[in-house]
């Protein structure tokens, strides 16, 4: 038996007890994924969030590390989501003049997009025979994760299932957005960004910033407003459907 193998095992057991392991793994996985994304010339299929998630899942599964242990360190990254979201107001402020001109169209788009995202998800799940809990867990899939989980818990869904569905929605939106834009001949960066922010929340917003600052600013606005609109409208829609 190779004496190196048990030593590596002992080292891993020692490191896995440190909360910094989750943070280090997260940063290294994303850095490697971002490098691969650049090597692929920014192709949406090489989404850094998708690649880093797959890498982390593989590492945790191969080492038998519980998610709770990993999250003890990764929660530092989770904490930074708040300041990062607030910082999105800076590029948005630069678009203030255009925001004022587009206030009414954006408001109508927000309501239509928010309702369509929730109703279509529930309708598809129902058509495929999904349970009531699954349908309610799917409803807030286009909202950023913390808000979506809170909404799911309030309306009777499973927050943990909602979190997975939110991430999948964001990744699919970030990958497929450019093809939808091309198919529909949508070229306006503000329109592209706002649509992506409504449909694919934070991951879509990150993708929009890769296109341009203007697209990213409007995506950030859509992400925040859609979270608010869904939190207000979805419980009302659910009560009407069940009533």
C-alpha positions, -999 to +999 in steps of 0.1 A: +000+000+000+014+034-009+022+053+023+015+086+005-023+078+002-031+076+040-010+108+045-031+126+019-062+114+036-050+127+070-042+160+054-076+163+039-093+154+072-072+182+089-080+208+062-117+199+060-121+209+097-110+245+088-137+269+077-113+285+053-113+254+032-147+262+017-137+297+009-104+286-007-121+259-028-148+284-039-122+310-050-100+285-067-128+268-085-142+301-098-108+314-108-101+282-128-136+284-144-131+320-153-098+312-169-114+285-190-142+309-199-117+333-213-099+306-231-132+297-248-135+334-259-163+340-236-186+314-250-218+313-229-217+275-227-185+279-207-203+299-180-179+303-150-207+299-125-218+266-141-182+253-143-173+262-108-205+247-094-198+214-112-162+214-100-172+221-063-200+194-064-174+169-078-149+177-051-174+175-022-188+142-036-154+127-041-142+136-007-174+129+011-175+164+026-209+175+039-223+207+024-227+222+059-190+218+065-182+234+031-206+263+037-189+273+070-162+288+049-181+296+017-205+318+037-180+346+036-186+348-002-223+346+005-220+376+028-204+396+000-235+392-022-252+420-003-224+447-008-220+435-044-257+440-051-257+475-036-226+483-057-247+477-088-263+510-082-232+528-094-234+519-131-272+522-128-268+559-118-249+566-150-280+555-169-304+577-149-314+600-178-324+571-200-342+554-171-364+584-167-374+583-204-381+546-203-399+545-169-433+535-182-421+508-207-399+493-181-427+492-155-450+474-180-422+450-190-415+443-153-451+433-145-455+413-177-421+395-172-426+388-135-461+373-140-451+354-171-421+338-155-441+325-125-472+314-144-454+297-172-432+278-148-462+265-128-481+257-160-452+236-174-447+218-141-485+210-139-485+198-175-456+174-168-474+160-137-453+179-111-467+179-076-482+210-060-451+215-039-429+213-070-451+238-088-449+263-060-411+258-057-408+266-094-428+297-093-401+321-080-373+306-102-365+339-119-359+358-087-325+361-070-319+332-045-324+348-011-357+364-021-369+333-041-363+310-011-383+333+012-411+335-013-412+297-018-414+291+020-442+316+023-464+301-005-458+265+005-428+254-017-395+239-008-368+266-004-340+241-010-355+230-043-362+266-052-325+274-047-314+247-072-340+258-097-330+295-094-294+286-102-304+264-131-326+292-145-298+317-142-273+295-159-297+286-188-306+322-193-270+333-194-261+306-219-292+310-242-297+348-241-275+356-270-293+331-293-328+345-283-316+380-290-303+370-324-335+351-332-357+381-323-332+407-337-330+425-304-300+449-305-307+476-279-284+470-249-309+484-224-336+460-236-313+430-237-301+437-202-335+444-187-349+412-202-320+391-190-322+406-155-359+397-152-355+362-165-321+352-150-315+374-119-279+376-107-262+352-130-279+368-160-269+402-147-232+391-145-236+379-181-251+413-191-221+431-177-199+411-199-217+425-229-216+462-218-220+484-188-254+497-200-268+462-204-255+453-170-270+484-154-304+476-168-301+440-158-293+449-123-323+472-121-346+444-135-332+419-110-339+441-080-374+452-092-384+417-102-375+404-067-398+431-053-426+425-078-426+388-074-426+390-036-457+412-039-476+395-068-468+358-065-486+352-031-516+371-046-516+349-077-513+317-056-542+328-034-563+335-065-555+301-080-561+282-048-591+302-039 
